[in-house]
Amino acid sequence: LSPRGKLVYQGLEGLAMSNQLIGTAIQATKDSSDGLENSESIVLSESIWRCAQNAKQVKQLKKTAMDLPQLCQWLEGDELQQVFPIKEAVSESKTTADASTESTPLLGALRMSHGCRVIHVPSYLQGLWLSCQQKAIQLNQSSQEDNQCGIHVHVEWKPLDSVNIQQELNEYGTVVLSSGASIFQTYLKRSQSDTDSQDQQHIFPVQLVRGQSIEFTSLTKPANSVAIQDAFLCGKYVSPLPPLIDEKHKEPRCRVLVGATHEFKSQATPQEEVEASLKGTTEFMVPRLWDESRYVVDRFTEGYRVQSQRGKFGRLPLIGKLDDAAADGMTNNLLEHKNLWIYTGLSSRGILYHALFARRLVDAAWDNDEASMMEKFPELTWWKP
């Protein structure tokens, strides 16, 4: 759903296909030597809350709940307080000024469930990789049993040598660039002579947007008054992380991620400003998180998202085959590969869209037939020259 509560382009289709892959990753993790315990860290919550910040949003999100009762429900502010205690007694360590945000009225929130989930992406990706390895073993065993000589599936994680990358990639019949911002920071850039602006060196209609987030850890055992078990959206996000267990603290402690900034300047925003900004937009939802007697800031994280241009269907990814037209003025001869594809620019909808568009890309690349994909889904041509 968009911030206004509208279904995004092919949102339900994307949700269904992503949940299929999530199920695959969970099963692969269960079947691995690490077993059930690690599989439980993939899905951290089955609920996501979008909190209304003004009367207009209340009206919009109420309508969403009426239009999509199979996906979400609306809770008024007093009902919300009964589900989880957002409003709490002010601790003695707080002043009246510190507690001002806790008196902010709760207007209500949209609870998204029935397939809407909070995913721990590192655990999820590890599960998908395990599934690839397990699938290769199954296919090779099946090939041997059927006496199909010459068929062998090999799965390997291989870091590329940046110096000899062209030679290494030429060993493969098909190459897909899908490593996010690093594609544009390293390979797909214009020659320095072709541009006077460092910010415009990449040749595609995207922006590289810096994002900074903060990771918190609870100082005590995650009792009901401390634990944050669901995710909250309000322009920014508050999301649980897998609990921390170490030798010093025998009991697991709650961990939470808050983010992220949207930064377009070359210099990163100072951490003090990042913390103040994120606190200002999220404290009304989870004041306990900003209570220094309960949580401590562990670290700041920083990364880049590839943000595509907004169009009729919102922000769609860059997906398809890279041709000679896109190679003009490149700093790298990577595009000399005979069968090179790209898949990036999912921005903040990576979990929602990754499986849906990957399926289309795989079908097209397998048959080396981009034209059929673009004919069936013409909206995906938006980035083509």
Contacts in CASP RR format, 6 or more apart in sequence:
PFRMAT RR
TARGET T0000
AUTHOR 0000-0000-0000
METHOD contacts of the structure
MODEL  1
LSPRGKLVYQGLEGLAMSNQLIGTAIQATKDSSDGLENSESIVLSESIWR
CAQNAKQVKQLKKTAMDLPQLCQWLEGDELQQVFPIKEAVSESKTTADAS
TESTPLLGALRMSHGCRVIHVPSYLQGLWLSCQQKAIQLNQSSQEDNQCG
IHVHVEWKPLDSVNIQQELNEYGTVVLSSGASIFQTYLKRSQSDTDSQDQ
QHIFPVQLVRGQSIEFTSLTKPANSVAIQDAFLCGKYVSPLPPLIDEKHK
EPRCRVLVGATHEFKSQATPQEEVEASLKGTTEFMVPRLWDESRYVVDRF
TEGYRVQSQRGKFGRLPLIGKLDDAAADGMTNNLLEHKNLWIYTGLSSRG
ILYHALFARRLVDAAWDNDEASMMEKFPELTWWKP
1 7 0 8 1.000
1 8 0 8 1.000
1 50 0 8 1.000
1 64 0 8 1.000
1 72 0 8 1.000
1 110 0 8 1.000
1 112 0 8 1.000
2 8 0 8 1.000
3 50 0 8 1.000
3 233 0 8 1.000
3 235 0 8 1.000
4 57 0 8 1.000
4 60 0 8 1.000
5 50 0 8 1.000
5 60 0 8 1.000
5 61 0 8 1.000
5 63 0 8 1.000
5 64 0 8 1.000
5 110 0 8 1.000
6 64 0 8 1.000
7 68 0 8 1.000
8 314 0 8 1.000
8 349 0 8 1.000
8 352 0 8 1.000
9 313 0 8 1.000
9 314 0 8 1.000
9 316 0 8 1.000
9 379 0 8 1.000
10 353 0 8 1.000
10 356 0 8 1.000
11 352 0 8 1.000
12 71 0 8 1.000
13 356 0 8 1.000
14 352 0 8 1.000
14 353 0 8 1.000
14 355 0 8 1.000
14 356 0 8 1.000
15 115 0 8 1.000
15 116 0 8 1.000
15 352 0 8 1.000
17 355 0 8 1.000
17 356 0 8 1.000
17 359 0 8 1.000
18 351 0 8 1.000
18 352 0 8 1.000
18 353 0 8 1.000
18 354 0 8 1.000
18 355 0 8 1.000
18 356 0 8 1.000
19 115 0 8 1.000
19 117 0 8 1.000
20 355 0 8 1.000
21 128 0 8 1.000
21 354 0 8 1.000
21 355 0 8 1.000
22 42 0 8 1.000
22 43 0 8 1.000
22 117 0 8 1.000
22 119 0 8 1.000
22 124 0 8 1.000
24 128 0 8 1.000
24 131 0 8 1.000
25 42 0 8 1.000
25 124 0 8 1.000
25 125 0 8 1.000
25 126 0 8 1.000
25 127 0 8 1.000
25 128 0 8 1.000
25 130 0 8 1.000
25 131 0 8 1.000
26 39 0 8 1.000
26 42 0 8 1.000
26 43 0 8 1.000
26 127 0 8 1.000
27 39 0 8 1.000
27 131 0 8 1.000
28 127 0 8 1.000
28 128 0 8 1.000
28 130 0 8 1.000
28 131 0 8 1.000
28 134 0 8 1.000
29 35 0 8 1.000
29 38 0 8 1.000
29 39 0 8 1.000
29 42 0 8 1.000
29 123 0 8 1.000
29 126 0 8 1.000
29 127 0 8 1.000
29 130 0 8 1.000
30 36 0 8 1.000
30 39 0 8 1.000
31 130 0 8 1.000
31 134 0 8 1.000
32 38 0 8 1.000
32 127 0 8 1.000
32 130 0 8 1.000
32 134 0 8 1.000
38 123 0 8 1.000
38 126 0 8 1.000
41 120 0 8 1.000
41 123 0 8 1.000
41 242 0 8 1.000
42 119 0 8 1.000
42 120 0 8 1.000
42 123 0 8 1.000
42 124 0 8 1.000
42 127 0 8 1.000
43 117 0 8 1.000
43 118 0 8 1.000
43 119 0 8 1.000
43 120 0 8 1.000
44 117 0 8 1.000
44 118 0 8 1.000
44 119 0 8 1.000
44 120 0 8 1.000
44 231 0 8 1.000
44 239 0 8 1.000
44 240 0 8 1.000
44 241 0 8 1.000
44 242 0 8 1.000
45 117 0 8 1.000
45 118 0 8 1.000
45 229 0 8 1.000
45 230 0 8 1.000
45 231 0 8 1.000
45 240 0 8 1.000
46 113 0 8 1.000
46 115 0 8 1.000
46 116 0 8 1.000
46 117 0 8 1.000
46 118 0 8 1.000
47 111 0 8 1.000
47 112 0 8 1.000
47 113 0 8 1.000
47 116 0 8 1.000
47 118 0 8 1.000
47 230 0 8 1.000
47 231 0 8 1.000
48 111 0 8 1.000
48 112 0 8 1.000
48 113 0 8 1.000
48 116 0 8 1.000
48 117 0 8 1.000
48 118 0 8 1.000
48 230 0 8 1.000
48 231 0 8 1.000
48 232 0 8 1.000
48 233 0 8 1.000
49 109 0 8 1.000
49 110 0 8 1.000
49 111 0 8 1.000
49 112 0 8 1.000
49 230 0 8 1.000
49 231 0 8 1.000
49 232 0 8 1.000
49 233 0 8 1.000
49 285 0 8 1.000
50 61 0 8 1.000
50 109 0 8 1.000
50 110 0 8 1.000
50 112 0 8 1.000
50 232 0 8 1.000
50 233 0 8 1.000
50 234 0 8 1.000
51 106 0 8 1.000
51 107 0 8 1.000
51 108 0 8 1.000
51 109 0 8 1.000
51 232 0 8 1.000
51 233 0 8 1.000
51 234 0 8 1.000
51 284 0 8 1.000
51 285 0 8 1.000
52 58 0 8 1.000
52 61 0 8 1.000
52 107 0 8 1.000
52 108 0 8 1.000
52 109 0 8 1.000
52 110 0 8 1.000
53 107 0 8 1.000
53 234 0 8 1.000
54 107 0 8 1.000
55 107 0 8 1.000
57 107 0 8 1.000
58 107 0 8 1.000
58 108 0 8 1.000
61 74 0 8 1.000
61 108 0 8 1.000
61 109 0 8 1.000
61 110 0 8 1.000
62 74 0 8 1.000
64 72 0 8 1.000
64 74 0 8 1.000
64 110 0 8 1.000
65 72 0 8 1.000
65 73 0 8 1.000
65 74 0 8 1.000
65 110 0 8 1.000
70 114 0 8 1.000
71 112 0 8 1.000
71 113 0 8 1.000
71 114 0 8 1.000
71 116 0 8 1.000
72 110 0 8 1.000
72 111 0 8 1.000
72 112 0 8 1.000
72 113 0 8 1.000
72 114 0 8 1.000
72 116 0 8 1.000
73 110 0 8 1.000
73 111 0 8 1.000
73 113 0 8 1.000
74 108 0 8 1.000
74 109 0 8 1.000
74 110 0 8 1.000
74 111 0 8 1.000
75 83 0 8 1.000
75 108 0 8 1.000
75 109 0 8 1.000
75 110 0 8 1.000
75 111 0 8 1.000
76 108 0 8 1.000
77 105 0 8 1.000
77 106 0 8 1.000
77 107 0 8 1.000
77 108 0 8 1.000
77 109 0 8 1.000
78 106 0 8 1.000
79 108 0 8 1.000
80 86 0 8 1.000
80 106 0 8 1.000
80 108 0 8 1.000
80 109 0 8 1.000
81 87 0 8 1.000
81 106 0 8 1.000
84 230 0 8 1.000
85 224 0 8 1.000
85 225 0 8 1.000
86 106 0 8 1.000
86 285 0 8 1.000
86 286 0 8 1.000
86 287 0 8 1.000
87 102 0 8 1.000
87 106 0 8 1.000
87 287 0 8 1.000
88 102 0 8 1.000
88 225 0 8 1.000
88 287 0 8 1.000
88 288 0 8 1.000
90 98 0 8 1.000
90 99 0 8 1.000
90 102 0 8 1.000
91 291 0 8 1.000
91 293 0 8 1.000
93 291 0 8 1.000
93 292 0 8 1.000
93 293 0 8 1.000
94 291 0 8 1.000
101 280 0 8 1.000
101 283 0 8 1.000
101 284 0 8 1.000
101 287 0 8 1.000
102 284 0 8 1.000
102 287 0 8 1.000
104 284 0 8 1.000
106 284 0 8 1.000
109 232 0 8 1.000
118 230 0 8 1.000
118 231 0 8 1.000
118 239 0 8 1.000
118 240 0 8 1.000
119 351 0 8 1.000
120 241 0 8 1.000
120 242 0 8 1.000
121 351 0 8 1.000
123 242 0 8 1.000
129 157 0 8 1.000
132 155 0 8 1.000
133 155 0 8 1.000
135 153 0 8 1.000
135 155 0 8 1.000
136 153 0 8 1.000
136 154 0 8 1.000
136 155 0 8 1.000
139 151 0 8 1.000
139 153 0 8 1.000
140 151 0 8 1.000
140 152 0 8 1.000
140 153 0 8 1.000
143 150 0 8 1.000
143 151 0 8 1.000
143 152 0 8 1.000
143 153 0 8 1.000
160 168 0 8 1.000
160 169 0 8 1.000
161 168 0 8 1.000
162 186 0 8 1.000
165 334 0 8 1.000
166 333 0 8 1.000
166 334 0 8 1.000
166 336 0 8 1.000
166 337 0 8 1.000
169 175 0 8 1.000
169 334 0 8 1.000
169 337 0 8 1.000
170 337 0 8 1.000
173 338 0 8 1.000
173 339 0 8 1.000
174 339 0 8 1.000
174 341 0 8 1.000
174 365 0 8 1.000
174 368 0 8 1.000
175 337 0 8 1.000
175 339 0 8 1.000
175 340 0 8 1.000
175 341 0 8 1.000
176 341 0 8 1.000
176 342 0 8 1.000
176 343 0 8 1.000
176 361 0 8 1.000
176 365 0 8 1.000
177 183 0 8 1.000
177 187 0 8 1.000
177 188 0 8 1.000
177 322 0 8 1.000
177 340 0 8 1.000
177 341 0 8 1.000
177 342 0 8 1.000
177 343 0 8 1.000
177 344 0 8 1.000
178 342 0 8 1.000
178 343 0 8 1.000
178 344 0 8 1.000
179 344 0 8 1.000
180 304 0 8 1.000
180 306 0 8 1.000
180 344 0 8 1.000
180 345 0 8 1.000
181 208 0 8 1.000
181 303 0 8 1.000
181 304 0 8 1.000
181 305 0 8 1.000
181 306 0 8 1.000
183 306 0 8 1.000
183 342 0 8 1.000
183 344 0 8 1.000
184 202 0 8 1.000
184 204 0 8 1.000
184 206 0 8 1.000
184 208 0 8 1.000
184 306 0 8 1.000
185 208 0 8 1.000
185 304 0 8 1.000
186 332 0 8 1.000
187 332 0 8 1.000
187 334 0 8 1.000
188 202 0 8 1.000
188 203 0 8 1.000
188 204 0 8 1.000
188 326 0 8 1.000
188 330 0 8 1.000
188 332 0 8 1.000
188 334 0 8 1.000
188 342 0 8 1.000
189 201 0 8 1.000
189 202 0 8 1.000
189 203 0 8 1.000
189 330 0 8 1.000
189 331 0 8 1.000
189 332 0 8 1.000
190 200 0 8 1.000
190 201 0 8 1.000
190 202 0 8 1.000
190 203 0 8 1.000
190 329 0 8 1.000
190 330 0 8 1.000
190 331 0 8 1.000
191 329 0 8 1.000
191 330 0 8 1.000
191 331 0 8 1.000
192 201 0 8 1.000
192 331 0 8 1.000
194 329 0 8 1.000
195 201 0 8 1.000
198 266 0 8 1.000
199 266 0 8 1.000
202 208 0 8 1.000
203 326 0 8 1.000
203 328 0 8 1.000
203 329 0 8 1.000
203 330 0 8 1.000
204 318 0 8 1.000
204 326 0 8 1.000
204 383 0 8 1.000
205 308 0 8 1.000
205 309 0 8 1.000
205 382 0 8 1.000
205 383 0 8 1.000
206 306 0 8 1.000
206 307 0 8 1.000
206 308 0 8 1.000
206 309 0 8 1.000
206 318 0 8 1.000
206 345 0 8 1.000
207 264 0 8 1.000
207 306 0 8 1.000
207 307 0 8 1.000
208 304 0 8 1.000
208 305 0 8 1.000
208 306 0 8 1.000
208 307 0 8 1.000
209 262 0 8 1.000
209 263 0 8 1.000
209 264 0 8 1.000
209 304 0 8 1.000
209 305 0 8 1.000
209 307 0 8 1.000
210 261 0 8 1.000
210 262 0 8 1.000
210 263 0 8 1.000
210 264 0 8 1.000
210 268 0 8 1.000
210 302 0 8 1.000
210 303 0 8 1.000
210 304 0 8 1.000
211 259 0 8 1.000
211 260 0 8 1.000
211 261 0 8 1.000
211 262 0 8 1.000
211 263 0 8 1.000
211 302 0 8 1.000
211 303 0 8 1.000
211 304 0 8 1.000
211 305 0 8 1.000
212 259 0 8 1.000
212 260 0 8 1.000
212 261 0 8 1.000
212 263 0 8 1.000
212 268 0 8 1.000
212 269 0 8 1.000
212 271 0 8 1.000
212 274 0 8 1.000
212 300 0 8 1.000
212 301 0 8 1.000
212 302 0 8 1.000
212 303 0 8 1.000
213 257 0 8 1.000
213 258 0 8 1.000
213 259 0 8 1.000
213 260 0 8 1.000
213 261 0 8 1.000
213 278 0 8 1.000
213 300 0 8 1.000
213 301 0 8 1.000
213 302 0 8 1.000
214 257 0 8 1.000
214 258 0 8 1.000
214 259 0 8 1.000
214 274 0 8 1.000
214 275 0 8 1.000
214 278 0 8 1.000
214 297 0 8 1.000
214 299 0 8 1.000
214 300 0 8 1.000
214 301 0 8 1.000
215 241 0 8 1.000
215 255 0 8 1.000
215 256 0 8 1.000
215 257 0 8 1.000
215 297 0 8 1.000
215 298 0 8 1.000
215 299 0 8 1.000
215 300 0 8 1.000
215 301 0 8 1.000
216 255 0 8 1.000
216 256 0 8 1.000
216 257 0 8 1.000
216 258 0 8 1.000
216 289 0 8 1.000
216 295 0 8 1.000
216 296 0 8 1.000
216 297 0 8 1.000
216 298 0 8 1.000
217 244 0 8 1.000
217 253 0 8 1.000
217 254 0 8 1.000
217 255 0 8 1.000
217 256 0 8 1.000
217 295 0 8 1.000
217 296 0 8 1.000
217 298 0 8 1.000
218 226 0 8 1.000
218 227 0 8 1.000
218 253 0 8 1.000
218 254 0 8 1.000
218 255 0 8 1.000
218 294 0 8 1.000
218 295 0 8 1.000
219 253 0 8 1.000
219 293 0 8 1.000
219 294 0 8 1.000
219 295 0 8 1.000
219 296 0 8 1.000
220 226 0 8 1.000
220 253 0 8 1.000
220 294 0 8 1.000
221 251 0 8 1.000
221 252 0 8 1.000
221 253 0 8 1.000
222 243 0 8 1.000
222 252 0 8 1.000
222 253 0 8 1.000
222 254 0 8 1.000
225 288 0 8 1.000
226 254 0 8 1.000
226 288 0 8 1.000
226 294 0 8 1.000
226 295 0 8 1.000
227 254 0 8 1.000
228 238 0 8 1.000
228 240 0 8 1.000
228 254 0 8 1.000
228 256 0 8 1.000
228 286 0 8 1.000
228 288 0 8 1.000
228 289 0 8 1.000
229 240 0 8 1.000
230 240 0 8 1.000
231 237 0 8 1.000
231 238 0 8 1.000
231 239 0 8 1.000
231 240 0 8 1.000
232 238 0 8 1.000
232 239 0 8 1.000
232 282 0 8 1.000
232 285 0 8 1.000
232 286 0 8 1.000
234 281 0 8 1.000
234 282 0 8 1.000
234 284 0 8 1.000
234 285 0 8 1.000
235 281 0 8 1.000
236 258 0 8 1.000
236 259 0 8 1.000
236 260 0 8 1.000
236 278 0 8 1.000
236 281 0 8 1.000
236 282 0 8 1.000
237 257 0 8 1.000
237 258 0 8 1.000
237 259 0 8 1.000
237 260 0 8 1.000
238 256 0 8 1.000
238 257 0 8 1.000
238 258 0 8 1.000
238 259 0 8 1.000
238 282 0 8 1.000
238 285 0 8 1.000
238 286 0 8 1.000
238 289 0 8 1.000
239 256 0 8 1.000
239 257 0 8 1.000
239 258 0 8 1.000
240 254 0 8 1.000
240 255 0 8 1.000
240 256 0 8 1.000
240 257 0 8 1.000
241 255 0 8 1.000
241 256 0 8 1.000
241 257 0 8 1.000
242 255 0 8 1.000
243 252 0 8 1.000
243 253 0 8 1.000
243 254 0 8 1.000
243 255 0 8 1.000
244 252 0 8 1.000
244 253 0 8 1.000
244 255 0 8 1.000
245 252 0 8 1.000
245 253 0 8 1.000
255 298 0 8 1.000
256 286 0 8 1.000
256 289 0 8 1.000
256 295 0 8 1.000
258 278 0 8 1.000
258 282 0 8 1.000
258 289 0 8 1.000
259 278 0 8 1.000
259 282 0 8 1.000
261 269 0 8 1.000
261 274 0 8 1.000
261 277 0 8 1.000
261 278 0 8 1.000
263 269 0 8 1.000
268 302 0 8 1.000
269 277 0 8 1.000
271 300 0 8 1.000
274 300 0 8 1.000
275 297 0 8 1.000
279 290 0 8 1.000
282 289 0 8 1.000
282 290 0 8 1.000
283 289 0 8 1.000
283 290 0 8 1.000
288 294 0 8 1.000
288 295 0 8 1.000
289 295 0 8 1.000
305 345 0 8 1.000
305 347 0 8 1.000
305 348 0 8 1.000
306 318 0 8 1.000
306 344 0 8 1.000
306 345 0 8 1.000
306 346 0 8 1.000
306 347 0 8 1.000
307 315 0 8 1.000
307 345 0 8 1.000
307 347 0 8 1.000
308 315 0 8 1.000
308 316 0 8 1.000
308 317 0 8 1.000
308 318 0 8 1.000
308 345 0 8 1.000
308 347 0 8 1.000
308 383 0 8 1.000
309 315 0 8 1.000
309 382 0 8 1.000
309 383 0 8 1.000
311 382 0 8 1.000
312 379 0 8 1.000
313 379 0 8 1.000
315 345 0 8 1.000
315 347 0 8 1.000
315 349 0 8 1.000
316 379 0 8 1.000
316 380 0 8 1.000
316 382 0 8 1.000
317 343 0 8 1.000
317 344 0 8 1.000
317 345 0 8 1.000
317 346 0 8 1.000
317 353 0 8 1.000
317 357 0 8 1.000
318 342 0 8 1.000
318 343 0 8 1.000
318 344 0 8 1.000
318 345 0 8 1.000
318 383 0 8 1.000
319 341 0 8 1.000
319 342 0 8 1.000
319 343 0 8 1.000
319 357 0 8 1.000
319 360 0 8 1.000
319 361 0 8 1.000
319 380 0 8 1.000
320 341 0 8 1.000
320 342 0 8 1.000
320 343 0 8 1.000
320 361 0 8 1.000
320 364 0 8 1.000
320 370 0 8 1.000
320 373 0 8 1.000
320 374 0 8 1.000
320 380 0 8 1.000
321 339 0 8 1.000
321 340 0 8 1.000
321 341 0 8 1.000
321 342 0 8 1.000
321 364 0 8 1.000
321 365 0 8 1.000
321 370 0 8 1.000
322 335 0 8 1.000
322 340 0 8 1.000
322 341 0 8 1.000
322 342 0 8 1.000
324 335 0 8 1.000
325 385 0 8 1.000
326 335 0 8 1.000
326 385 0 8 1.000
327 335 0 8 1.000
327 336 0 8 1.000
334 340 0 8 1.000
339 365 0 8 1.000
339 368 0 8 1.000
341 361 0 8 1.000
341 364 0 8 1.000
341 365 0 8 1.000
341 370 0 8 1.000
343 357 0 8 1.000
343 358 0 8 1.000
343 361 0 8 1.000
346 353 0 8 1.000
346 354 0 8 1.000
346 357 0 8 1.000
360 373 0 8 1.000
360 377 0 8 1.000
360 380 0 8 1.000
361 373 0 8 1.000
363 373 0 8 1.000
364 370 0 8 1.000
364 372 0 8 1.000
364 373 0 8 1.000
373 380 0 8 1.000
374 380 0 8 1.000
374 381 0 8 1.000
END
